[in-house]
Amino acid sequence: MERAKQKIRLHILVPLGFALVILLAISMFLVHLLHMRRINDHTQEHLSSAKNLFEMKLSEDAQLLSGLINFIQRDKNLQDAWLAKDREALLKYTLPVFDNIRTKHNTTHFYFHGLDRVNFLRVHNPPRHSDHIDRFTMAGAVNDRKLTWGIELGALGTFTLRVVSPWQIDGKLVGYIELGEEIEHITVKISELLGIELCSVINKSYLDRNKWEEGMKMLGRRSHWDQFPGFVISNKTFDKLPPVLSKYLEELESCKEEERPTNMLEIVSDDHHYQGRFFHLIDAGNQDVGDIIVIADITKAISELRIFSIILTLSCIIIALLLLGFFYFYLGRIENKLTHSYNEIQDEIAHREQAYMEVANIAKFPSENPHPILRISKDGEVLYSNEAGKLLLAQWNSEVGKTVPEKWHNLIVQAFASGKGKEEEEEEVNNRVFSISITPVKEAGYVNLYGRDITKRKQAEDELLRYASIASSSSDMMAFMDTDFVYLAANKAYLTAFGMTKDQVVGHTVSEVFGEEFFEATIKPHAELCLEGNEVYHEDWFQFPVYGLRFMSISYSPFIGPNGDIKGFVVNGQNITNRKEAEEKEKQHHAELAHASRVNSIGEMASSLAHEINQPLFVMQAQAERSSKLLKTGSPNIDTVIDKMQIIMKQADRAEKIISRIRKFVRKGKSVKQKVSLNALINNSLDLLQIEIKHNKIELQLDLSKDNLEVNTDPVQIEQVIVNLISNAIEALDDIPKDERQISIRSSLAGENAEVRIKDNGSGMSPEEIQIAFDSFYTTKSYGLGIGLSISRTIIESQGGRIGLEANADKGVTSYFTLPVNKADQQIAV
C-alpha cells in the first residue's frame, strides 16, 4: 500500500510542479517587463514635462514683464523725464521700481532706448549708456512696432529673457522700454519640482572665450572652456557633472551629426543608470545656439526593481512550495482514508480469524484449548479439567473428583433449573481476572465452564473510573469518548454548561448529542488528530445555552490502554473569558497609544508633507492655467489641451498617493500580523520622511541586508517604530552644521533575529538620559507627547524583539531593535 501511495503522489505532483514552475516563471517575466516599462514611462513623462514647463515659465515671465512695462509706460513722472531727456530724473524715478521688481520677480535688466536704437539709460548699470543696441528682440520691436520677447545669449555666455516694447506718449512713438531676467532660476525650479537635473550647453561659435570666462568669474563659477571641443556648459543644477555623463558628452562630441541622438539618451555604468533628453535652445533670432540636457537618475528605481524581482522570485518559489505542500497533504489525506479503509477491512478479517480460532480452541476438547475448561456434574463434582483449568481449581482448593465451592455449586444448580447458561461471572486468580461462562448439558447431567482472561480489560476500566473520579470534582468541563466518538463519561461542569443530564450524553455519540454539523466542524478535526497520538490544543469563542458566550481553552488528550493502544480521548474545557477580555483591553489601550504617537509624528512632519503635496499641485495649477489660455483663443488645439489634462490627472494621482500613504500610516484599526520584508518597511518609512531628510540636508547612508529578513508582524506598527527612531535621529542633528549631518541605516541577520541599526552623528545622550529614554512621557523636546520610544519598546517587546540605545564611540547615538525572523511553528495548533 505504501508503494501505491508514492506512485500516486509522484504521477500527480511531478507534472503539477512543472506546470507551476512554467506558470510562475512567465508571470515573473511579465511583471518585471511591466515594471520596467512603467519606470521608463514615468521617467520620460518627467523629462518631457521639463520642456513644457520651461516654455510655459518663459511665457508666464514674459507676460509678467510685459505687464510691468505697461505699468511703467503710464507713469507721468517717467514720461516727463523722458521727454525732457533728463537722465538723472529718469534714474531717480525708476530705481525704486527696479529694486522692487528685482526682489519680487527676478528682474535683472532695465533699459530705456531711443528711436535710433541707442541706449539712453541702463537702470541696472547707470554708468553704461549711449551704445547701439542690435539684439533680435530690439530689432523685432522696431520693425513690427509691437512688443517683442525671447531669450538671447549675452556676451558673457548667459541666457536672458528680454521683453522690448515701443513707448508711445499721447499717441506718438517716443522710444522703447526693455526688461529682462536671467533664466537660470527657471531651470533650478524645474529641477526641484520634477526631481531631475538640467544643464545648458552652448555652441562655442556663438561665444567669445575671454568674455565668457569673464562672465563665469563674475557669477562665481569655474570655467572649463577646454573640457569639450565644440561646446561649453553654461549652467547646471548639479554641483558636479557625473563622470559617466561627462564621458558620454565627450563621445557624443566626436560623433558625426547624423549619428547623434535626436532627443533621447540612456547611459548605463557600473553603478549608475541615467535617462535623458535633448531640447534645442532657440534664441529670439531663431538660432539654434545650443541644447538643454535633461537628466534623470533612475539608479534607485532600477535597484528597487531588482530587489522587487528577487522578492517576487522568492515569493513565487514559496507559493509553489506551498501549493505543492498543499497537494501533497491533500493527496496524503486521500491516501490515509484509503489506508484507513484498508486497515478496517484487514482488522475485520483479523477479528473474524480470531473468532474462528476461539471457536476452534473451544472445539479442541479438552487438553488443546489454551483457556480454562472444566466439566462439573450437577452435584458439583469436578469431572474433568484441562491444564489451564487447574489454575481455577487451585484457587478453589479443589481438583478432579472433588466438589467445587458452594458459590459455584449454586450457580450450576441455577443453570440447570433455568436451562440457560450463565455468562460473564468474574473470578480473580493470582492478580488475574477471568470471565467464566456456564453452559449446561442437561441430557448428560453436567455443565461446561469456559474461562477467558480479561485482566487487561479490567485494568483499562479501572483507569477510566479513576479519571472519571478526578473529573467529577473538577470545575473544568471534562468528557471521555471512545474511538467511535461515543461518550463514556462527562463531569457535572460539562453537563451543566450544555444543560443536559448524564443519560442524555453518556452512551451516545457526539453527533447524536449535538448534531452532525457541530460534530464535523468543531469536534472531529481535533479528535482525529488526538487519536493519532497527539496532544491537541485550541482556543475559541463558544455559545453555551446556560452560560452564553464564553472564550474557552480546549485540550484533547489521547486515552492509552494497558497494552499501549489508544482507547479513546479526554476533552478538557477551561473558561478563560476574563483573561481574554483583559488581553483585548490591553491591546486596545496599546493600539490607542500607538495611534496617538503616529498622529503626533505626522503632525511634526506636517510642513514637509505639505511641501511634498504642493509639488503636484503647482504642476496642476500651471497646466490648468495653460489649458484655460488655450481654450480662450477661440480655436484651441484639442490634442494639446488633452495632453495638459492628462498631465493634471497624473499629478492628481500622485497627490492622492501621497495622501493615501499618510492616511494608511495614521489609520486606526485592529492590529493584523502578516509576513513582510523588514527592508520594505524601512523603505516605506523613508518615503514618509524623504522631504524631512532633504529639507535638513542630511546625508543618508543605507546598508540593507541582502538576506531575506522576513518577519511576521503588523507592518504599520513596525513602520511607526522606524519612523520614530529616524525622526529622533533627525532632531538630534539640529545643532550640527548642515554639511556634516549624517544618518546611516543598516539591516542585518543576527542569528535567528533581524536587526535594524540607525546611527546619527548628533550631539549624543548621556548614560543617564539613555537609561530613562524609554520611560513613558519622558522627552527632551519642548513639544511632543514623550510616548514615542515607550510605545516603540512595547511594540517590539510584544513581538519577541529587543530595542535600545547606544552612545557612539565618536559622537551621536545608535538606536537599534531586533525581531525574530519568520520560521515554522513547532506546536500543533488547530
C-alpha positions in Angstrom: 0.0 0.0 0.0 2.8 2.4 0.8 4.3 1.9 -2.7 0.9 2.7 -4.2 0.9 6.0 -2.2 4.3 7.1 -3.6 3.3 6.3 -7.2 0.0 8.3 -6.9 1.8 11.3 -5.5 4.6 11.1 -8.0 2.4 10.8 -11.0 0.3 13.9 -9.9 2.9 16.1 -8.2 5.7 16.0 -10.9 3.5 17.3 -13.8 1.9 19.8 -11.4 5.3 21.0 -10.3 6.5 21.6 -13.8 3.3 23.4 -14.7 3.6 25.7 -11.6 7.3 26.5 -12.4 6.4 27.4 -16.0 3.4 29.5 -15.0 5.3 31.3 -12.2 8.3 32.0 -14.5 6.1 33.5 -17.2 4.3 35.6 -14.5 7.6 36.9 -13.1 8.9 37.8 -16.5 5.7 39.7 -17.4 5.6 41.6 -14.1 9.3 42.5 -14.5 8.6 43.7 -18.0 5.6 45.8 -16.9 7.6 47.4 -14.0 10.5 48.3 -16.3 8.1 49.9 -18.8 6.4 51.8 -16.0 9.8 53.2 -14.9 10.6 54.2 -18.4 7.2 55.9 -19.0 7.4 57.7 -15.7 10.9 59.0 -16.3 10.1 60.1 -19.9 7.0 61.8 -18.6 9.1 63.9 -16.2 11.7 64.6 -18.9 9.0 65.7 -21.4 7.4 67.8 -18.7 10.6 69.7 -18.3 10.4 71.2 -21.8 6.8 72.1 -21.4 7.4 73.7 -18.0 10.4 75.6 -19.4 8.4 77.1 -22.3 5.4 77.7 -20.0 7.5 79.5 -17.4 9.2 81.6 -20.1 5.8 82.6 -21.4 4.5 83.4 -18.0 7.5 85.5 -17.1 7.3 87.3 -20.4 3.7 88.2 -19.7 4.7 89.4 -16.3 7.4 91.6 -17.7 5.0 92.9 -20.3 2.6 93.9 -17.6 5.4 95.7 -15.7 6.4 97.6 -18.8 2.8 98.7 -19.4 2.6 100.0 -15.8 5.9 101.9 -16.2 4.9 103.5 -19.5 1.8 105.1 -17.9 3.8 106.8 -15.1 3.5 110.6 -15.6 6.8 111.4 -13.9 8.7 109.0 -16.2 7.0 110.4 -19.3 8.1 114.0 -18.3 11.7 112.9 -17.5 11.9 111.0 -20.8 10.6 113.8 -23.0 13.0 116.2 -21.2 15.8 113.7 -21.8 16.7 114.1 -18.1 18.7 111.0 -17.4 19.2 111.8 -13.7 15.4 112.3 -13.1 14.6 109.2 -15.1 17.0 107.2 -12.9 15.7 108.8 -9.7 12.1 107.6 -10.5 13.0 104.2 -11.9 15.5 103.0 -9.2 12.8 102.2 -6.6 10.7 100.5 -9.2 13.7 98.4 -10.3 14.6 97.4 -6.8 11.1 96.3 -6.2 10.7 94.1 -9.3 14.2 92.7 -9.0 13.4 91.4 -5.5 9.9 90.1 -6.2 10.2 89.0 -9.9 13.9 88.2 -10.5 14.2 91.1 -13.0 17.9 91.8 -13.7 17.8 94.2 -16.7 16.0 97.6 -17.2 16.6 99.7 -20.3 15.4 102.9 -22.0 16.3 103.1 -25.7 15.8 105.9 -28.2 14.1 105.7 -31.6 17.6 105.3 -33.1 18.1 102.1 -31.0 20.8 103.9 -29.0 20.6 103.1 -25.3 19.7 106.2 -23.2 19.7 104.6 -19.7 20.6 101.2 -18.1 18.8 101.4 -14.8 20.7 98.3 -13.6 24.0 99.7 -14.7 23.7 103.6 -15.0 27.3 104.4 -15.9 27.0 102.5 -19.1 24.8 104.1 -21.9 24.8 105.6 -25.4 25.7 102.3 -27.1 23.8 101.0 -30.1 21.5 98.0 -29.4 21.4 95.4 -32.1 19.7 92.5 -30.4 17.0 90.4 -32.1 14.3 91.5 -29.7 15.2 95.1 -30.2 15.1 94.7 -34.0 11.7 92.9 -33.7 10.1 95.7 -31.7 11.5 98.4 -34.1 10.4 96.6 -37.3 7.0 95.3 -36.1 6.2 98.3 -33.8 4.8 96.0 -31.2 6.0 94.2 -28.1 8.6 91.5 -28.8 10.1 88.9 -26.4 12.5 86.0 -26.5 15.7 84.6 -24.9 19.0 85.8 -26.1 22.6 84.7 -25.5 24.5 87.5 -23.9 28.2 88.4 -24.4 29.1 86.8 -21.1 27.5 83.4 -22.1 24.3 83.6 -20.1 20.8 83.4 -21.3 18.4 86.3 -20.7 14.7 86.6 -21.3 14.2 90.0 -22.9 10.9 91.9 -23.4 11.1 95.1 -25.6 8.0 97.3 -26.0 7.5 100.5 -28.1 6.7 103.5 -25.9 4.1 105.9 -27.0 3.1 109.1 -25.3 0.0 110.9 -26.4 -0.2 108.5 -29.4 3.3 109.3 -30.6 6.2 106.8 -30.6 9.0 108.3 -28.4 11.2 105.3 -27.7 11.5 101.8 -26.3 11.5 100.2 -22.8 13.2 96.8 -22.2 13.0 94.5 -19.2 15.0 91.3 -18.8 15.7 88.4 -16.4 18.4 85.7 -16.2 16.6 82.3 -16.9 18.8 80.2 -14.6 16.2 80.3 -11.7 13.7 78.6 -14.1 15.9 75.6 -14.5 16.5 75.4 -10.8 12.8 75.5 -10.1 12.1 72.8 -12.7 14.8 70.6 -11.2 13.3 70.9 -7.7 9.8 70.4 -9.0 10.3 67.3 -11.1 13.3 65.8 -9.2 15.5 65.9 -12.3 18.8 67.6 -13.3 19.3 70.1 -16.1 22.4 71.6 -17.8 22.7 74.1 -20.7 25.4 73.5 -23.3 26.2 76.4 -25.8 27.9 76.1 -29.2 31.3 77.9 -28.9 30.8 79.6 -32.2 28.4 81.9 -30.5 30.8 82.9 -27.7 33.9 84.9 -27.1 36.2 83.0 -24.9 37.5 85.9 -22.9 34.1 87.4 -22.3 32.7 84.0 -21.4 35.4 83.3 -18.9 35.0 86.9 -17.5 31.2 86.2 -17.1 31.8 82.9 -15.3 34.1 84.6 -13.0 31.6 87.4 -12.3 29.0 84.7 -11.5 31.3 82.9 -9.1 31.6 79.8 -11.3 34.5 77.8 -12.5 35.1 78.0 -16.3 36.0 74.9 -18.3 36.4 76.2 -21.8 38.6 73.3 -22.9 36.5 70.5 -21.4 34.7 69.8 -24.7 35.9 70.9 -28.2 32.7 72.3 -29.6 30.6 73.5 -26.7 30.7 74.7 -23.1 28.4 74.1 -20.2 26.7 77.4 -19.3 24.8 76.4 -16.2 23.7 73.2 -14.4 21.6 72.2 -11.4 24.0 69.7 -10.1 27.3 70.5 -8.3 29.5 68.2 -10.3 29.0 66.7 -13.7 28.7 62.9 -13.2 31.8 61.2 -14.7 29.7 58.8 -16.8 27.7 61.8 -18.3 30.9 63.7 -19.0 32.4 60.7 -20.8 29.1 60.4 -22.8 29.3 64.0 -23.9 32.9 63.6 -25.0 31.9 60.6 -27.1 28.9 62.5 -28.4 31.1 65.4 -29.5 33.2 63.0 -31.7 30.1 61.6 -33.4 29.0 62.7 -36.8 25.9 65.0 -37.0 23.7 62.2 -38.5 24.9 59.7 -35.8 23.9 62.0 -32.8 20.7 61.1 -31.0 17.9 63.4 -31.9 16.4 63.9 -28.4 16.8 60.7 -26.3 19.8 59.3 -24.4 20.3 56.4 -22.0 23.6 56.0 -20.1 24.5 52.9 -18.1 27.6 52.5 -15.9 28.6 50.0 -13.3 26.9 51.9 -10.5 24.5 54.4 -12.2 21.7 54.4 -14.7 20.6 57.6 -16.4 17.9 58.6 -18.9 17.8 62.0 -20.5 16.6 64.1 -23.4 18.0 66.9 -25.6 16.0 70.1 -26.1 17.3 72.7 -28.6 17.9 76.2 -27.3 16.4 78.6 -29.9 17.1 82.2 -29.3 14.9 85.2 -30.3 16.7 85.2 -33.7 15.6 81.6 -34.3 19.2 80.5 -34.0 20.0 77.0 -32.6 22.6 78.2 -30.1 22.8 75.0 -28.0 20.8 72.4 -26.1 19.3 71.9 -22.7 20.1 68.4 -21.5 17.5 67.0 -19.0 18.8 64.0 -17.0 17.0 61.7 -14.6 19.0 59.3 -12.4 16.9 56.1 -12.3 19.6 54.0 -10.5 17.4 53.7 -7.3 14.3 52.7 -9.3 16.3 50.0 -11.2 17.8 48.8 -7.9 14.4 48.7 -6.3 13.1 46.7 -9.3 15.9 44.2 -8.9 15.1 43.9 -5.2 11.4 43.5 -6.1 12.3 40.9 -8.7 14.3 38.9 -6.1 11.4 39.2 -3.6 8.9 38.2 -6.3 11.1 35.2 -7.2 11.3 34.1 -3.6 7.6 34.7 -3.2 6.8 32.6 -6.3 9.1 29.8 -5.0 7.3 29.9 -1.6 3.9 29.9 -3.3 4.9 27.0 -5.5 6.2 25.1 -2.5 3.0 25.9 -0.5 0.9 24.7 -3.4 2.9 21.5 -3.8 2.8 21.1 0.0 -1.0 21.5 0.0 -1.5 19.0 -2.8 1.0 16.6 -1.0 -1.0 16.9 2.2 -4.4 16.7 0.3 -3.3 13.6 -1.5 -1.9 12.2 1.7 -5.4 12.7 3.3 -7.0 10.8 0.5 -4.3 8.0 0.8 -4.8 8.0 4.5 -8.5 7.5 4.1 -7.8 4.6 1.7 -5.3 3.2 4.1 -7.8 3.6 7.0 -10.5 1.7 5.0 -7.9 -0.9 4.0 -6.9 -1.4 7.7 -10.5 -1.6 8.8 -11.1 -4.4 6.3 -7.9 -6.1 7.5 -8.9 -5.7 11.1 -12.3 -7.1 10.3 -10.6 -10.1 8.6 -8.3 -10.5 11.6 -11.2 -10.3 14.1 -13.1 -12.9 12.1 -10.0 -15.1 12.0 -9.5 -14.6 15.8 -13.2 -15.6 16.3 -12.7 -18.7 14.2 -9.6 -19.5 16.3 -11.5 -19.0 19.5 -14.3 -21.3 18.2 -11.7 -23.8 17.2 -9.9 -23.5 20.6 -13.2 -24.1 22.3 -13.8 -27.0 20.0 -10.5 -28.5 21.0 -11.6 -30.6 23.9 -10.2 -30.6 26.2 -6.4 -30.5 26.5 -5.5 -28.5 23.4 -7.6 -25.4 24.5 -5.4 -22.6 26.0 -8.3 -21.3 28.1 -9.6 -22.9 31.3 -12.3 -25.5 30.7 -13.9 -27.6 33.4 -16.7 -30.2 33.3 -18.7 -30.4 36.5 -21.6 -32.6 37.4 -25.0 -31.4 38.6 -23.9 -32.3 42.2 -20.8 -30.0 41.9 -18.2 -32.8 41.4 -15.3 -31.9 39.0 -15.4 -34.4 36.2 -12.6 -33.1 34.1 -10.2 -30.1 33.8 -7.7 -29.2 31.2 -4.2 -27.9 32.0 -5.4 -24.2 32.0 -8.4 -25.1 34.3 -6.1 -26.4 37.1 -5.4 -22.7 37.9 -9.0 -22.2 38.9 -9.2 -25.5 40.8 -6.2 -24.5 42.8 -7.9 -21.2 43.7 -11.0 -23.2 44.8 -8.9 -25.7 46.8 -10.4 -28.4 44.6 -9.3 -31.0 42.0 -10.8 -33.6 39.7 -13.1 -35.9 41.7 -13.8 -33.3 44.4 -16.6 -30.7 44.6 -16.4 -27.0 43.8 -17.1 -24.2 46.4 -20.7 -23.6 47.4 -20.9 -20.4 45.3 -20.1 -22.2 42.1 -22.3 -25.1 43.0 -25.3 -22.8 43.5 -24.6 -21.2 40.1 -24.5 -24.6 38.5 -27.9 -25.6 40.1 -29.4 -22.3 38.8 -28.2 -23.0 35.3 -29.8 -26.5 35.3 -33.0 -25.0 36.7 -33.3 -22.3 34.1 -31.9 -24.3 31.3 -29.9 -21.2 30.3 -26.2 -20.6 30.5 -24.6 -18.1 32.9 -22.3 -15.5 31.3 -19.6 -13.2 32.4 -19.1 -14.3 36.0 -15.8 -13.0 37.2 -13.1 -14.7 39.3 -9.8 -13.2 40.4 -6.9 -15.6 40.5 -3.3 -14.6 41.3 -3.8 -11.0 40.3 -5.5 -12.1 37.1 -9.2 -11.7 36.3 -11.1 -14.4 34.5 -14.6 -14.1 32.9 -16.3 -17.5 33.3 -19.4 -18.7 31.5 -21.5 -21.7 32.5 -23.2 -23.9 29.7 -25.5 -26.7 31.0 -25.7 -30.0 29.1 -28.9 -31.3 30.8 -29.3 -34.6 29.0 -25.8 -35.6 30.1 -26.2 -34.2 33.6 -23.2 -31.8 33.7 -22.1 -28.3 32.8 -19.1 -26.9 30.9 -17.3 -23.9 32.4 -15.4 -21.8 29.9 -12.9 -19.2 31.3 -11.4 -16.2 29.5 -8.5 -13.9 30.8 -9.9 -10.2 31.0 -7.2 -8.8 33.2 -6.2 -6.0 30.7 -9.7 -5.0 30.1 -10.4 -4.7 33.8 -7.3 -2.6 34.2 -8.5 -0.2 31.5 -11.9 0.1 33.1 -10.3 0.8 36.5 -8.2 3.6 34.9 -11.2 5.1 33.3 -13.1 5.1 36.6 -10.1 6.9 38.2 -10.2 9.6 35.5 -14.0 9.9 36.0 -13.5 10.4 39.7 -11.0 13.2 39.1 -13.2 14.8 36.5 -16.3 14.8 38.8 -14.5 17.2 41.3 -13.0 19.5 38.6 -14.6 22.9 37.8 -13.3 22.4 34.2 -15.6 20.8 31.6 -14.4 17.2 31.1 -15.7 14.4 29.0 -14.4 10.9 27.9 -15.1 9.4 24.5 -14.0 6.2 22.8 -12.6 5.9 19.3 -16.1 5.8 17.8 -16.8 9.2 19.4 -19.2 7.7 22.0 -19.4 9.4 25.4 -18.1 7.1 28.1 -18.4 9.8 30.9 -18.9 13.5 31.4 -18.5 15.5 34.6 -21.0 17.8 36.2 -19.4 21.0 34.8 -19.7 19.6 31.3 -23.3 18.6 31.6 -24.3 21.8 33.3 -22.7 24.0 30.6 -24.8 22.3 27.9 -28.0 22.0 30.1 -28.1 18.2 29.8 -28.3 15.1 32.0 -26.0 12.2 32.2 -28.5 9.9 30.4 -28.7 12.4 27.5 -25.0 12.2 27.0 -23.3 9.1 28.2 -23.7 6.2 25.7 -24.5 8.5 22.8 -22.2 9.7 20.0 -21.3 13.4 19.7 -23.3 13.7 16.5 -26.4 12.3 18.3 -26.0 14.8 21.2 -25.1 18.0 19.3 -25.9 17.2 15.7 -23.8 16.1 12.7 -22.8 19.7 11.6 -21.4 20.6 15.1 -19.5 17.3 15.2 -18.0 17.6 11.8 -17.0 21.3 12.2 -15.9 21.5 15.8 -15.1 18.1 17.4 -14.0 15.7 14.6 -10.9 17.6 13.2 -9.3 17.9 16.6 -10.3 14.5 17.8 -8.9 12.7 14.7 -5.5 14.4 15.4 -5.7 13.3 19.0 -6.5 9.7 18.1 -3.2 9.7 16.1 -1.4 10.2 19.4 -1.1 14.0 19.5 -1.9 16.4 22.3 -4.2 19.0 20.6 -4.9 22.5 21.9 -7.0 25.3 20.6 -8.8 28.5 21.8 -12.1 29.9 20.5 -15.4 31.5 21.4 -18.3 29.2 22.1 -22.0 29.9 22.7 -23.4 27.9 25.6 -27.1 27.5 26.3 -26.6 28.2 30.0 -23.6 30.5 30.3 -23.9 32.3 27.0 -20.8 33.4 25.0 -17.5 32.2 26.6 -13.9 32.1 25.4 -12.6 28.6 26.1 -9.2 26.8 26.1 -9.9 23.3 24.8 -7.4 20.3 25.0 -7.7 16.8 23.6 -5.6 14.1 25.2 -5.4 10.5 24.0 -6.5 7.8 26.4 -3.9 5.0 26.3 -4.9 1.4 27.2 -2.7 -1.1 29.2 -1.2 -2.6 26.1 -0.3 0.8 24.6 -3.1 1.2 22.1 -5.4 4.3 22.1 -8.8 3.5 23.6 -10.3 7.0 23.2 -9.6 10.6 24.3 -10.3 13.1 27.0 -11.7 16.6 26.3 -11.0 19.3 28.8 -12.5 22.8 28.5 -11.4 25.7 30.6 -13.2 29.1 30.8 -10.6 31.9 30.1 -13.1 34.6 29.2 -11.8 37.1 31.8 -8.2 36.6 30.7 -9.2 37.1 27.0 -11.1 40.3 27.8 -8.2 41.7 29.8 -5.8 40.9 27.0 -8.2 42.6 24.5 -8.4 45.7 26.7 -4.6 45.9 27.0 -4.3 45.5 23.2 -6.9 48.3 22.7 -5.1 50.6 25.1 -1.8 49.9 23.4 -3.3 50.5 19.9 -4.8 53.9 21.0 -1.4 55.0 22.4 0.3 53.8 19.2 -2.2 55.7 17.1 -1.7 58.8 19.1 2.1 58.5 18.6 1.6 58.1 14.8 -0.7 61.1 14.6 1.9 63.1 16.6 4.7 62.0 14.2 2.6 63.2 11.2 2.0 66.5 13.0 5.7 67.0 13.4 6.2 66.3 9.7 3.3 68.5 8.5 5.4 71.2 6.9 7.5 68.8 4.9 4.4 66.8 3.9 2.7 70.0 2.8 5.7 70.8 0.6 5.6 67.4 -1.0 1.9 67.7 -1.8 2.4 71.3 -3.1 4.7 70.0 -5.9 2.0 68.1 -7.9 -0.5 71.0 -7.1 1.9 73.5 -8.6 2.1 71.5 -11.8 -1.7 71.0 -11.9 -2.2 74.8 -11.5 0.3 75.6 -14.2 -1.2 73.2 -16.6 -4.7 74.3 -15.8 -3.8 78.0 -16.5 -2.1 77.0 -19.7 -5.2 75.0 -20.8 -7.5 77.9 -19.9 -5.5 80.3 -22.1 -5.6 77.8 -25.0 -9.4 77.4 -24.7 -9.8 81.2 -24.6 -8.2 81.6 -28.0 -11.4 80.5 -29.7 -9.8 77.8 -31.8 -7.7 75.7 -29.4 -5.6 72.7 -30.3 -7.7 70.0 -28.7 -4.8 67.5 -28.6 -2.7 70.0 -26.7 -5.5 70.6 -24.2 -6.0 66.8 -23.8 -2.2 66.5 -23.1 -2.5 69.2 -20.5 -5.5 67.5 -18.9 -3.6 64.1 -18.8 -0.7 65.8 -17.0 -3.2 67.3 -14.5 -4.7 63.8 -13.9 -1.4 62.2 -13.4 -0.3 64.8 -10.9 -3.6 64.5 -9.1 -3.0 60.7 -8.9 0.5 61.5 -7.5 -1.0 63.8 -4.8 -3.7 61.2 -4.0 -1.0 58.5 -3.5 0.9 60.9 -1.1 -2.3 61.5 0.9 -3.1 57.8 0.9 0.3 56.9 2.2 -0.2 59.4 5.1 -3.8 58.1 5.8 -2.5 54.5 5.8 0.2 55.4 8.3 -2.2 57.1 10.8 -5.2 54.8 10.3 -6.8 53.4 13.5 -7.7 49.8 13.2 -7.2 46.3 14.5 -3.6 45.1 14.5 -3.1 42.5 11.8 0.1 40.5 11.6 1.4 39.3 8.2 4.7 38.1 6.7 6.6 41.1 5.4 10.1 42.1 4.4 11.8 44.3 7.0 13.8 46.1 4.3 10.5 47.0 2.6 9.2 48.5 5.9 12.4 50.6 6.1 11.9 51.9 2.5 8.2 52.7 3.2 9.2 54.7 6.3 11.8 56.6 4.3 9.1 57.6 1.8 7.3 59.4 4.6 10.5 61.1 5.8 12.3 61.9 2.5 11.2 65.5 2.4 12.2 66.0 6.0 15.7 64.4 5.3 16.2 66.6 2.1 15.0 69.7 3.9 17.5 69.2 6.7 20.3 68.4 4.1 21.1 65.1 5.7 23.4 62.6 4.1 21.6 59.3 4.2 23.6 56.1 4.1 21.6 52.8 3.5 23.1 49.4 4.1 20.2 46.9 3.8 20.9 43.2 4.2 20.7 41.0 1.1 19.4 38.2 3.4 15.7 37.5 3.4 14.7 39.5 6.5 11.1 38.3 6.6 9.2 38.9 9.8 5.7 38.1 10.9 4.4 41.4 12.2 2.0 44.3 11.9 3.7 46.4 9.2 2.0 49.7 10.3 3.3 49.2 13.9 6.9 48.5 12.8 6.9 51.4 10.3 5.8 53.5 13.3 8.9 52.3 15.3 11.2 53.0 12.3 9.7 56.5 11.6 10.0 57.3 15.3 13.7 56.3 15.6 14.7 58.1 12.3 12.7 61.2 13.4 14.7 61.2 16.7 17.9 60.9 14.7 16.9 63.9 12.5 16.1 66.0 15.5 19.4 65.1 17.1 21.2 66.8 14.2 19.7 70.3 14.7 22.9 71.6 16.3 25.2 70.1 13.7 26.3 72.1 10.6 24.2 71.1 7.6 27.2 69.9 5.6 28.2 67.5 8.3 24.8 65.9 9.1 24.8 62.1 8.6 22.4 59.3 9.3 23.1 55.6 8.5 20.5 52.8 8.5 21.7 49.2 8.5 19.7 46.0 8.5 21.3 42.5 9.0 20.6 39.0 10.1 21.9 38.2 13.6 21.3 34.5 14.3 17.5 33.9 14.4 16.8 37.7 14.6 16.7 40.5 12.1 18.4 43.7 13.4 18.0 47.3 12.3 20.5 50.0 13.5 20.0 53.7 13.0 23.1 55.8 13.7 23.5 59.6 13.8 26.4 62.0 14.4 24.4 64.4 16.5 25.1 65.8 19.9 24.5 62.5 21.7 23.0 61.5 25.0 24.4 61.0 28.5 24.3 57.5 30.1 21.6 58.8 32.5 19.5 60.1 29.6 19.8 56.7 27.7 18.7 54.8 30.9 15.4 56.7 31.1 14.8 57.4 27.4 12.2 54.6 27.2 10.2 55.8 30.2 6.6 56.9 29.4 6.2 60.7 28.9 9.9 61.4 29.1 11.1 63.8 26.4 13.9 66.3 25.8 11.8 68.3 23.3 9.7 71.4 24.1 6.9 69.7 22.2 5.6 66.1 21.7 3.9 63.6 23.9 7.0 61.8 25.2 5.5 58.4 24.4 7.3 57.6 21.1 10.1 55.4 22.5 7.8 53.9 25.2 5.3 52.8 22.5 8.2 51.5 20.3 9.5 49.4 23.1 6.0 48.0 23.8 5.6 47.1 20.1 9.0 45.5 19.7 8.9 43.5 23.0 5.4 42.2 22.4 6.7 40.6 19.3 9.7 38.9 20.9 12.2 41.5 20.0 14.6 43.9 21.7 15.1 47.7 21.4 17.7 50.0 22.8 20.1 53.0 22.5 23.9 53.1 22.5 26.2 56.0 22.7 28.6 56.1 19.7 32.4 56.0 20.2 32.9 59.3 18.5 29.6 61.2 18.7 25.9 60.7 18.3 23.7 57.8 19.3 22.8 54.5 17.6 19.2 53.2 18.1 18.5 49.6 17.3 15.8 46.9 17.5 15.5 43.2 16.7 12.7 41.0 15.6 12.6 37.2 15.2 12.8 36.1 11.6 9.8 34.1 10.3 10.1 30.4 10.9 7.8 27.3 11.0 5.7 26.9 14.1 6.7 23.9 16.2 3.4 23.4 18.1 0.4 21.5 16.8 -2.4 24.1 17.0 -5.8 23.8 15.4 
